[in-house]
Amino acid sequence: MKKIIPALVAALALAASGFGQAFTGTYTFADVTTVSGTTDPTAVPTADGVTFGSFSSVGVSANPNAGSRFSFTGWTTGASDGSNTFSGGIDLSDYFQVTIAPAALYSIDLTSVAFTLQRSGTGIRQYSIRSSLDGYATNLAASISPPNANLSVVAGDIFQVADPIITAQNGSLLSLTGSFLELEAPVTFRFYAWNSETSGGTFSIDNVAFTGTATAIPEPSTYAAIMGVVTLAVVLYRRRKA
């Protein structure tokens, strides 16, 4: 009986905490058109325990310049054709953003963000992603996976796309740890881009996939029920000893 009670307590605690459920929420931008405005009209992804917001653009053109992806003009210039020498820098007033939140009585672990990048012939050459968790102060850790010779990561966790690549490029990846685990409050991500060759050059994202795990948080009544079961087990144990 001495071994049964601790095992019972552990089992009940595990049941109360719930099991994490893996999710991937992908934004396809399927309903974006050249007149759909600054907010993606496409239905947001769904997953148990997670609330996905809609993508919006800030500080750039009033409408997308293409359909079925999130593509806008009006980015900070600073690149010239065929050169990897840039004069521009990140403009914190121009970005795409989206908010991910745990549903009521859930916590979430966000583990990665992957997306497709595309630019026009005079479009942006550099881009990065930041989050509200540090007030958009620093770029999130960037990597290229799967490998793509047309994409690279330069100093400061800045993504860079080769010139004159203008087709959709897979491989932009963020691997999230630390403060992105056990989230119980919303987090907003901002996608910045700059060093466009002209103001009419584009930055577009597509198939943005947020991956993680959602875990139910027990209500106080659940803990009370657990303690009741444990108390009963102790009483039965004492009676048996008597």
GUPAKOL-72064 format. One line per 2 residues: number of its first residue (from 1); for each residue x, y, z of N, C-alpha, C. Coordinates in nm, 3 decimals, m for minus. Atoms other than C-alpha are relative to their C-alpha. Layout:
<rs>
NUM> X,Y,Z,X,Y,Z,X,Y,Z  ...;
</rs>
This chain:
<rs>
1> 0.083,m0.122,0.000,0.000,0.000,0.000,0.086,0.127,0.000  m0.088,m0.115,m0.005,0.294,0.234,0.072,0.046,0.040,m0.140;
3> m0.042,m0.029,0.137,0.396,0.205,m0.291,m0.117,0.045,m0.087  0.117,m0.031,0.082,0.044,0.237,m0.424,m0.037,0.147,0.008;
5> 0.043,m0.138,m0.017,m0.030,0.580,m0.276,0.084,0.099,m0.081  m0.078,m0.093,0.085,0.267,0.766,m0.434,m0.027,m0.020,m0.148;
7> 0.028,0.026,0.141,0.196,0.594,m0.764,m0.135,0.057,m0.040  0.132,m0.055,0.027,m0.169,0.695,m0.740,0.005,0.151,m0.012;
9> m0.013,m0.145,0.005,m0.078,1.055,m0.666,0.064,0.044,m0.130  m0.069,m0.036,0.123,0.162,1.068,m0.962,m0.090,m0.017,m0.121;
11> 0.089,0.026,0.113,m0.092,0.916,m1.198,m0.110,0.104,m0.010  0.105,m0.100,m0.001,m0.363,1.156,m1.090,0.053,0.137,m0.043;
13> m0.059,m0.128,0.039,m0.131,1.455,m1.126,0.024,0.006,m0.149  m0.023,0.005,0.144,m0.037,1.346,m1.476,m0.130,0.015,m0.076;
15> 0.131,m0.010,0.066,m0.401,1.305,m1.570,m0.053,0.142,0.006  0.052,m0.136,m0.017,m0.482,1.648,m1.431,0.071,0.099,m0.090;
17> m0.075,m0.096,0.079,m0.205,1.824,m1.617,m0.028,m0.012,m0.148  0.032,0.019,0.141,m0.315,1.679,m1.947,0.123,m0.035,m0.081;
19> m0.109,0.033,0.089,m0.105,1.566,m2.237,0.011,0.107,m0.106  m0.021,m0.099,0.104,0.049,1.815,m2.477,m0.042,m0.053,m0.136;
21> 0.046,0.038,0.133,m0.110,1.804,m2.821,0.073,0.084,m0.104  m0.077,m0.070,0.102,0.115,1.891,m3.113,m0.092,0.065,m0.102;
23> 0.079,m0.069,0.102,m0.014,2.141,m3.369,0.093,0.067,m0.101  m0.063,m0.084,0.101,0.090,2.313,m3.690,m0.110,0.084,m0.063;
25> 0.097,m0.092,0.061,m0.106,2.619,m3.800,0.065,0.070,m0.118  m0.062,m0.054,0.121,m0.034,2.722,m4.158,m0.089,0.105,m0.065;
27> 0.068,m0.109,0.070,m0.132,3.052,m4.319,0.028,m0.013,m0.150  m0.016,0.019,0.144,m0.193,2.999,m4.692,m0.029,0.124,m0.082;
29> 0.035,m0.126,0.068,m0.326,3.348,m4.782,m0.080,m0.025,m0.129  0.071,0.041,0.122,m0.553,3.175,m5.034,m0.098,0.104,m0.050;
31> 0.103,m0.096,0.041,m0.812,3.454,m5.036,0.052,0.143,m0.019  m0.058,m0.133,0.023,m0.571,3.748,m5.070,m0.014,0.037,m0.147;
33> 0.009,m0.054,0.136,m0.635,3.963,m5.379,0.067,0.136,m0.003  m0.062,m0.131,0.012,m0.498,4.290,m5.510,m0.088,0.114,0.051;
35> 0.086,m0.102,m0.061,m0.792,4.472,m5.348,m0.048,m0.041,0.140  0.047,0.053,m0.129,m0.817,4.283,m5.018,0.051,0.079,0.120;
37> m0.040,m0.086,m0.111,m0.649,4.554,m4.811,0.115,m0.054,0.083  m0.117,0.029,m0.081,m0.401,4.528,m4.529,m0.015,m0.119,0.095;
39> 0.022,0.117,m0.086,m0.558,4.232,m4.344,m0.034,m0.121,m0.085  0.025,0.123,0.074,m0.551,3.878,m4.478,m0.145,m0.045,0.023;
41> 0.140,0.042,m0.016,m0.916,3.779,m4.546,m0.018,m0.150,0.011  0.008,0.146,m0.004,m0.836,3.407,m4.548,m0.034,m0.049,0.141;
43> 0.031,0.059,m0.131,m0.981,3.194,m4.267,0.129,m0.041,0.070  m0.123,0.030,m0.074,m0.719,3.153,m3.995,0.009,m0.150,0.029;
45> m0.014,0.141,m0.038,m0.575,2.812,m3.902,m0.075,m0.028,0.130  0.065,0.041,m0.125,m0.740,2.617,m3.622,0.076,m0.118,0.061;
47> m0.061,0.111,m0.073,m0.600,2.385,m3.356,m0.051,0.005,0.143  0.044,0.005,m0.139,m0.716,2.269,m3.013,0.101,0.071,0.089;
49> m0.084,m0.067,m0.097,m0.580,2.498,m2.743,0.071,0.123,m0.050  m0.072,m0.112,0.058,m0.456,2.771,m2.980,m0.097,0.093,m0.071;
51> 0.077,m0.100,0.074,m0.608,3.094,m3.111,0.094,0.072,m0.095  m0.082,m0.064,0.103,m0.459,3.218,m3.438,m0.067,0.129,m0.046;
53> 0.051,m0.125,0.053,m0.502,3.582,m3.537,0.023,0.008,m0.149  m0.019,m0.023,0.143,m0.507,3.721,m3.891,0.126,0.083,m0.024;
55> m0.114,m0.082,0.040,m0.198,3.858,m4.062,m0.049,0.138,m0.045  0.026,m0.134,0.051,m0.195,4.232,m4.127,0.132,0.065,m0.038;
57> m0.120,m0.075,0.038,0.050,4.475,m4.286,m0.009,0.140,0.055  m0.006,m0.135,m0.058,0.162,4.808,m4.142,0.111,0.078,m0.069;
59> m0.100,m0.090,0.051,0.343,5.099,m4.304,0.038,m0.018,m0.145  m0.034,0.024,0.141,0.349,4.965,m4.660,m0.122,0.030,m0.088;
61> 0.107,m0.034,0.094,0.112,4.970,m4.961,m0.137,m0.035,0.056  0.137,0.016,m0.050,m0.264,4.987,m4.906,m0.061,m0.132,m0.040;
63> 0.051,0.128,0.048,m0.326,4.664,m5.099,0.116,m0.090,m0.043  m0.102,0.090,0.053,m0.130,4.354,m5.194,0.022,0.027,m0.149;
65> m0.027,m0.015,0.143,0.035,4.359,m5.536,m0.017,m0.133,m0.074  0.020,0.132,0.060,m0.042,3.989,m5.597,m0.104,m0.074,0.081;
67> 0.099,0.081,m0.069,m0.302,3.729,m5.506,0.058,m0.128,0.054  m0.032,0.131,m0.057,m0.283,3.412,m5.297,0.134,m0.005,0.072;
69> m0.113,m0.009,m0.090,0.018,3.530,m5.097,m0.003,0.139,0.061  0.001,m0.130,m0.066,0.090,3.822,m4.862,0.117,0.080,m0.055;
71> m0.104,m0.068,0.077,0.283,4.057,m5.091,m0.032,0.149,m0.012  0.023,m0.145,m0.001,0.321,4.435,m5.055,0.124,0.075,m0.049;
73> m0.108,m0.089,0.039,0.533,4.722,m5.188,0.016,0.109,0.106  m0.017,m0.112,m0.092,0.664,5.033,m5.012,0.104,m0.023,0.107;
75> m0.102,0.031,m0.100,0.962,4.886,m4.824,0.119,0.096,m0.012  m0.117,m0.087,m0.002,1.273,5.082,m4.727,0.101,m0.043,m0.105;
77> m0.098,0.030,0.104,1.522,5.104,m5.011,0.142,m0.001,0.056  m0.140,0.004,m0.045,1.900,5.061,m4.996,0.082,m0.103,m0.075;
79> m0.072,0.099,0.080,1.995,4.792,m5.250,0.009,0.048,m0.144  m0.013,m0.028,0.144,2.118,4.822,m5.608,0.013,m0.133,m0.074;
81> 0.007,0.122,0.079,2.084,4.567,m5.885,0.136,m0.070,m0.006  m0.119,0.082,0.012,2.338,4.285,m5.868,0.105,0.020,0.107;
83> m0.099,m0.029,m0.103,2.516,4.413,m5.555,m0.044,m0.054,0.136  0.026,0.041,m0.138,2.542,4.272,m5.201,0.048,0.105,0.099;
85> m0.032,m0.112,m0.088,2.642,4.610,m5.062,m0.125,0.084,0.019  0.127,m0.065,m0.029,2.348,4.776,m4.889,0.021,0.127,0.082;
87> m0.007,m0.126,m0.075,2.290,5.126,m4.756,m0.117,0.018,0.096  0.119,m0.014,m0.085,1.953,5.073,m4.585,0.008,m0.085,0.125;
89> 0.011,0.077,m0.123,1.856,4.930,m4.247,m0.145,m0.027,0.033  0.136,0.037,m0.040,1.553,4.785,m4.074,m0.080,0.124,0.037;
91> 0.093,m0.106,m0.035,1.257,5.022,m4.049,m0.109,m0.062,0.087  0.093,0.062,m0.094,1.052,4.933,m3.741,m0.144,0.043,m0.019;
93> 0.138,m0.042,0.026,0.746,5.108,m3.882,m0.061,m0.074,m0.120  0.050,0.077,0.116,0.711,4.870,m4.182,0.009,m0.149,0.031;
95> m0.006,0.142,m0.035,0.613,4.509,m4.116,m0.133,m0.069,m0.029  0.119,0.086,m0.010,0.367,4.220,m4.136,m0.006,m0.047,0.144;
97> 0.008,0.052,m0.135,0.232,4.098,m3.805,m0.117,m0.095,0.017  0.104,0.096,m0.034,0.026,3.819,m3.653,0.014,m0.034,0.148;
99> 0.000,0.034,m0.142,m0.073,3.724,m3.297,m0.048,m0.142,0.020  0.035,0.137,m0.036,m0.080,3.369,m3.161,m0.025,m0.002,0.151;
101> 0.034,m0.001,m0.143,m0.247,3.303,m2.824,m0.047,m0.138,0.044  0.059,0.122,m0.054,m0.326,3.008,m2.601,m0.149,0.021,0.024;
103> 0.142,m0.006,m0.033,m0.696,2.934,m2.569,m0.016,m0.002,0.152  0.026,0.001,m0.144,m0.858,2.962,m2.226,0.034,m0.136,0.059;
105> m0.039,0.120,m0.074,m0.717,2.709,m1.978,0.099,m0.088,m0.078  m0.108,0.069,0.071,m0.428,2.615,m2.210,0.128,0.081,0.012;
107> m0.129,m0.064,0.024,m0.059,2.691,m2.231,0.055,m0.059,m0.129  m0.057,0.050,0.124,0.139,2.658,m2.551,0.152,0.014,0.000;
109> m0.142,m0.007,0.033,0.497,2.583,m2.647,0.009,0.027,m0.150  m0.026,m0.029,0.141,0.589,2.752,m2.976,0.144,m0.042,m0.030;
111> m0.132,0.056,0.024,0.883,2.565,m3.128,0.063,0.042,m0.132  m0.060,m0.044,0.126,0.926,2.689,m3.486,m0.098,0.082,m0.082;
113> 0.075,m0.073,0.102,0.810,2.926,m3.758,0.075,m0.019,m0.131  m0.061,0.020,0.131,0.877,2.837,m4.122,m0.087,0.066,m0.105;
115> 0.081,m0.067,0.102,0.771,3.025,m4.433,0.074,0.008,m0.133  m0.053,m0.020,0.135,0.820,3.085,m4.804,0.017,0.149,m0.025;
117> m0.033,m0.139,0.032,0.982,3.409,m4.920,m0.002,0.021,m0.150  m0.007,m0.035,0.141,0.939,3.582,m5.255,0.017,0.150,m0.014;
119> m0.021,m0.142,0.029,1.055,3.916,m5.398,m0.015,0.022,m0.150  0.000,m0.037,0.141,1.011,4.100,m5.726,0.144,0.033,m0.043;
121> m0.133,m0.030,0.051,1.308,4.195,m5.947,0.066,0.119,0.065  m0.054,m0.116,m0.071,1.349,4.522,m5.755,m0.038,m0.003,0.148;
123> 0.051,0.014,m0.136,1.226,4.385,m5.422,0.107,m0.002,0.107  m0.086,m0.003,m0.119,1.375,4.355,m5.075,0.110,m0.106,m0.010;
125> m0.110,0.096,m0.003,1.704,4.180,m5.013,0.022,m0.058,0.140  m0.022,0.047,m0.136,1.697,4.141,m4.634,m0.130,0.005,0.080;
127> 0.120,0.007,m0.081,1.434,4.048,m4.376,0.030,m0.070,0.132  m0.017,0.063,m0.131,1.399,3.939,m4.014,m0.134,m0.005,0.072;
129> 0.123,0.015,m0.079,1.139,3.844,m3.753,0.030,0.031,0.145  m0.011,m0.032,m0.143,1.092,3.983,m3.403,m0.133,m0.031,0.069;
131> 0.123,0.030,m0.073,0.837,3.926,m3.128,m0.025,0.100,0.112  0.041,m0.090,m0.108,0.648,4.115,m2.860,0.059,m0.040,0.134;
133> m0.049,0.046,m0.130,0.813,3.909,m2.585,0.115,0.085,0.050  m0.104,m0.093,m0.045,1.108,4.150,m2.580,m0.025,0.140,m0.055;
135> 0.033,m0.132,0.052,0.925,4.450,m2.723,0.055,0.026,m0.138  m0.052,m0.009,0.138,1.048,4.378,m3.078,0.142,0.059,m0.003;
137> m0.133,m0.059,m0.012,1.402,4.463,m2.967,0.107,m0.072,m0.082  m0.106,0.077,0.067,1.600,4.183,m3.132,m0.060,m0.097,m0.101;
139> 0.041,0.099,0.099,1.580,3.953,m3.432,0.002,m0.139,0.061  0.003,0.138,m0.045,1.480,3.595,m3.360,0.103,m0.082,m0.076;
141> m0.106,0.083,0.057,1.736,3.323,m3.430,m0.043,m0.057,m0.135  0.035,0.036,0.137,1.732,3.264,m3.805,0.087,m0.115,m0.051;
143> m0.075,0.108,0.064,1.835,2.956,m4.004,m0.066,m0.034,m0.132  0.053,0.044,0.128,1.786,2.804,m4.347,m0.014,m0.152,0.002;
145> 0.025,0.143,0.000,1.625,2.461,m4.351,m0.134,m0.029,m0.068  m0.116,0.068,0.056,1.607,2.278,m4.580,0.096,0.097,m0.067;
147> m0.099,m0.089,0.061,1.928,2.420,m4.733,m0.050,0.058,m0.133  0.041,m0.069,0.121,1.870,2.674,m5.009,0.111,0.100,m0.036;
149> m0.114,m0.083,0.039,2.163,2.833,m5.195,m0.041,0.144,m0.029  0.047,m0.136,0.030,1.947,3.138,m5.274,m0.030,0.081,0.125;
151> 0.026,m0.068,m0.127,1.894,3.221,m4.907,0.120,m0.017,0.092  m0.108,0.008,m0.097,2.145,3.294,m4.633,m0.039,0.078,0.124;
153> 0.017,m0.077,m0.123,2.166,3.427,m4.279,0.130,0.075,0.025  m0.119,m0.082,m0.025,2.406,3.716,m4.217,m0.002,0.049,0.144;
155> m0.016,m0.043,m0.139,2.523,3.881,m3.895,m0.126,0.068,0.052  0.117,m0.061,m0.063,2.245,3.976,m3.656,m0.128,m0.076,m0.024;
157> 0.119,0.082,0.030,2.010,3.690,m3.753,m0.088,0.067,m0.104  0.069,m0.063,0.112,1.916,3.867,m4.074,m0.002,m0.097,m0.118;
159> 0.012,0.079,0.122,1.783,3.664,m4.367,0.039,0.086,m0.120  m0.034,m0.072,0.124,1.921,3.759,m4.708,m0.033,m0.089,m0.120;
161> 0.036,0.072,0.122,1.793,3.658,m5.051,0.090,0.050,m0.113  m0.091,m0.034,0.108,2.020,3.647,m5.355,m0.071,0.079,m0.110;
163> 0.050,m0.076,0.115,1.974,3.888,m5.645,0.057,m0.068,m0.125  0.133,m0.051,0.032,1.821,3.837,m5.905,m0.113,m0.103,0.022;
165> 0.101,0.103,m0.024,1.609,3.554,m5.750,m0.138,0.064,0.021  0.135,m0.057,m0.013,1.237,3.634,m5.795,m0.108,m0.107,0.014;
167> 0.097,0.109,m0.019,1.071,3.292,m5.753,m0.015,m0.030,0.149  0.025,0.035,m0.140,0.924,3.157,m5.429,0.112,m0.089,0.052;
169> m0.113,0.070,m0.060,1.199,3.032,m5.197,m0.038,m0.057,0.137  0.024,0.064,m0.129,1.151,2.780,m4.916,0.129,m0.003,0.082;
171> m0.116,0.019,m0.085,1.381,2.748,m4.616,0.016,0.099,0.113  m0.010,m0.096,m0.112,1.333,3.053,m4.390,m0.060,m0.064,0.125;
173> 0.043,0.074,m0.119,1.312,2.902,m4.041,0.045,0.069,0.127  m0.032,m0.043,m0.136,1.299,3.020,m3.681,m0.021,m0.118,0.093;
175> 0.014,0.103,m0.103,1.363,2.768,m3.403,m0.016,0.071,0.134  0.035,m0.076,m0.120,1.200,2.892,m3.082,0.020,m0.083,0.126;
177> m0.021,0.064,m0.130,1.297,2.807,m2.724,m0.024,0.103,0.109  0.000,m0.096,m0.111,1.313,2.974,m2.383,m0.136,0.059,0.029;
179> 0.122,m0.072,m0.037,1.041,3.235,m2.338,m0.119,m0.037,m0.086  0.112,0.043,0.084,0.831,3.079,m2.615,m0.062,m0.131,0.049;
181> 0.055,0.123,m0.058,0.765,2.773,m2.397,m0.092,0.035,0.117  0.098,m0.017,m0.108,0.471,2.745,m2.155,m0.063,0.140,m0.001;
183> 0.065,m0.131,0.014,0.310,3.060,m2.289,m0.145,m0.007,0.048  0.139,m0.010,m0.045,m0.013,3.158,m2.113,m0.061,0.134,m0.040;
185> 0.048,m0.130,0.048,m0.051,3.496,m2.286,0.034,0.011,m0.149  m0.026,m0.013,0.144,m0.058,3.611,m2.650,0.142,0.047,m0.030;
187> m0.127,m0.050,0.050,0.260,3.672,m2.849,m0.021,0.045,m0.145  0.012,m0.053,0.135,0.282,3.885,m3.163,0.135,m0.007,m0.070;
189> m0.120,0.007,0.082,0.534,3.825,m3.440,m0.007,0.108,m0.108  m0.009,m0.098,0.107,0.648,4.098,m3.680,0.108,m0.040,m0.100;
191> m0.090,0.034,0.109,0.808,4.027,m4.017,0.045,0.131,m0.066  m0.055,m0.123,0.055,1.035,4.316,m4.121,0.078,m0.030,m0.129;
193> m0.078,0.014,0.123,1.193,4.368,m4.465,0.053,0.136,m0.041  m0.061,m0.127,0.039,1.425,4.632,m4.608,0.105,m0.025,m0.109;
195> m0.096,0.004,0.110,1.695,4.711,m4.863,m0.065,m0.049,m0.130  0.063,0.020,0.130,1.457,4.707,m5.155,0.075,0.083,m0.103;
197> m0.068,m0.076,0.106,1.597,4.822,m5.489,m0.080,0.124,m0.040  0.086,m0.116,0.024,1.299,5.053,m5.546,m0.118,m0.007,0.096;
199> 0.117,m0.001,m0.089,0.993,5.157,m5.347,m0.112,m0.088,m0.054  0.100,0.088,0.059,0.786,4.952,m5.591,0.036,m0.147,0.010;
201> m0.041,0.140,m0.017,0.980,4.636,m5.506,m0.081,m0.068,0.109  0.090,0.071,m0.091,0.795,4.367,m5.314,0.072,m0.089,0.101;
203> m0.035,0.103,m0.099,0.831,4.147,m5.007,m0.126,m0.082,0.019  0.118,0.084,m0.016,0.598,3.850,m4.993,0.033,m0.124,0.080;
205> m0.012,0.124,m0.077,0.546,3.559,m4.754,m0.119,m0.090,m0.033  0.106,0.096,0.029,0.343,3.244,m4.799,0.024,m0.125,0.083;
207> m0.009,0.127,m0.073,0.270,2.913,m4.624,0.077,0.016,0.131  m0.065,m0.025,m0.128,0.370,3.051,m4.285,m0.053,m0.102,0.101;
209> 0.041,0.111,m0.086,0.366,2.752,m4.048,0.054,0.019,0.142  m0.035,m0.007,m0.142,0.365,2.787,m3.668,m0.018,m0.138,0.060;
211> 0.002,0.135,m0.055,0.451,2.462,m3.492,0.021,0.006,0.151  m0.016,0.003,m0.144,0.418,2.377,m3.125,m0.084,m0.106,0.066;
213> 0.079,0.093,m0.081,0.232,2.196,m2.849,m0.093,0.080,0.091  0.098,m0.062,m0.089,m0.083,2.295,m2.660,m0.032,m0.097,0.113;
215> 0.024,0.084,m0.116,m0.140,2.165,m2.307,m0.108,0.061,0.087  0.109,m0.049,m0.085,m0.454,2.194,m2.097,0.051,0.029,0.140;
217> m0.032,m0.037,m0.138,m0.420,2.370,m1.761,m0.119,m0.041,0.088  0.113,0.044,m0.084,m0.631,2.201,m1.489,m0.067,0.115,0.074;
219> 0.074,m0.097,m0.079,m0.903,2.406,m1.323,0.017,m0.033,0.149  m0.013,0.026,m0.144,m0.894,2.445,m0.941,m0.087,m0.116,0.048;
221> 0.087,0.110,m0.042,m1.185,2.202,m0.912,0.064,m0.136,m0.028  m0.069,0.125,0.031,m0.968,1.935,m1.075,0.099,m0.035,0.110;
223> m0.094,0.025,m0.109,m0.700,1.978,m0.810,m0.074,m0.043,0.127  0.078,0.037,m0.118,m0.969,1.957,m0.542,m0.042,m0.146,m0.008;
225> 0.040,0.139,0.018,m1.092,1.629,m0.687,0.118,m0.094,0.023  m0.120,0.082,m0.020,m0.737,1.492,m0.690,0.029,m0.015,0.149;
227> m0.028,0.006,m0.142,m0.685,1.582,m0.327,m0.103,m0.085,0.073  0.102,0.085,m0.061,m1.014,1.416,m0.242,0.031,m0.146,m0.018;
229> m0.035,0.140,0.026,m0.904,1.092,m0.405,0.120,m0.041,0.085  m0.118,0.031,m0.079,m0.566,1.106,m0.232,m0.037,m0.016,0.147;
231> 0.042,0.008,m0.141,m0.729,1.173,0.106,m0.073,m0.131,0.026  0.073,0.126,m0.016,m0.961,0.877,0.055,0.097,m0.117,0.003;
233> m0.098,0.109,0.003,m0.665,0.653,m0.030,0.074,m0.010,0.131  m0.070,0.000,m0.129,m0.486,0.760,0.288,m0.089,m0.057,0.110;
235> 0.093,0.051,m0.101,m0.796,0.693,0.500,m0.014,m0.151,m0.009  0.013,0.145,0.019,m0.838,0.346,0.350,0.126,m0.073,0.045;
237> m0.126,0.061,m0.041,m0.471,0.276,0.408,0.009,m0.010,0.152  m0.005,m0.002,m0.146,m0.495,0.375,0.776,m0.095,m0.101,0.061;
239> 0.096,0.099,m0.050,m0.805,0.164,0.828,0.053,m0.141,m0.015  m0.056,0.133,0.023,m0.630,m0.133,0.676,0.109,m0.031,0.101;
241> m0.105,0.020,m0.098,m0.333,m0.084,0.907,m0.057,m0.026,0.139  0.060,0.017,m0.131,m0.567,m0.058,1.208,m0.060,m0.140,0.015;
</rs>
